[in-house]
Amino acid sequence: MVIIEVSLLSGFIMSSRSRTLLENTTVVKKIEVKTNVVYIYLEKLNDESQTFILQLEQVIQVKNLKPANIKIYDYYQPGGFQISCYSGVGS
């Protein structure tokens, strides 16, 4: 099982529409939303490219918004993982 761990940008939440769209894809097994992190569980990865779009809603205005992290790792071997960053559109 593969986990995509998306730290949310400060002042943002994941939209309910985004959750519905992700849950309707065949590769997503489960989604957990915590206070500042979204966990997307995938049964497995293959050689095909996958794109996941999270729509965020800003609930609090934050100045000097910093990028947030995305971690991808194997549930059973969390030591080997990939980290990337993202920032808000237009920031």
N, C-alpha and C positions, 0 to 999 in steps of 0.2 A: 504494500500500500504506500502511496506517495502523498505527502502533505505539502500544500502550498500555504505558507503562513504570511499573511499580508498585514503589516502594521498600518493602521489608518493614520492619515495626516491629522495633525492637531486641529480640533474643531470640526471634524467631519465624521459622518456615520455612513454605513453602506445603505443604499436605498432598498426598499422592499422589492421593487421591480427587478433590481440587479440580482437579488437572491433568487427570485422566481426564475429568471432566465438561466442562471447557473444550475439550479436544481433540475431544469428540464433538459440538460445536456446528458448524453449517454455515458460520458466518462466520469462525471461527478457522482461520487457515492454518497457524500454527506457534507453538510456545511455547518460550522459552528461559529456563532458571532459572540465574541466577548466584548468587553468595554472598548478596547482600543485595537483589537486584533480579529481578523477573519481567518478561520481555518477551513481550507477546502481539501477534502479527502478524495483521492482518486484511487481506483482499484489498481491500476498499473499505467505505465507509460509505454508507448511504442515508438517506432521511428517516424511517425507522422507528427507534423507540427501542430500544436494546439494553441489557440488563442482564447484567453479568458478576459472578459471586460467587466470591471467592477464600476458601477456608477455610484459616486459618492455625493452626499448632500451636505452642504456646509450649514452647521447649526450654530457655530460661534465664529465670529470674525477674529482671525489670528494674524498679527503682524509678523513679518520675517519668517514666514512658513518654511520649515526645514524639510528636506526629502525624508521619506519613510522607507523602511526596508521590506523586502520580499524575500523569504527563505523557502527553498524547495529541498525536501529531504525525504528519505525512505523512513517510514515509521519504524521499521525493525532495525535499521542501522542509521540512527540520527547523526552519527559522527561525520559522515560525508554529506555535505550540503552545499548548495549554491546560494549566494546572496546577491541581490540586486537592489537598486533604489529606484524610486519614482517620485515625482513631484506633481503638484497640481497644474492643470492646463492653464496657461497664461500667467503662471507665477514666476 
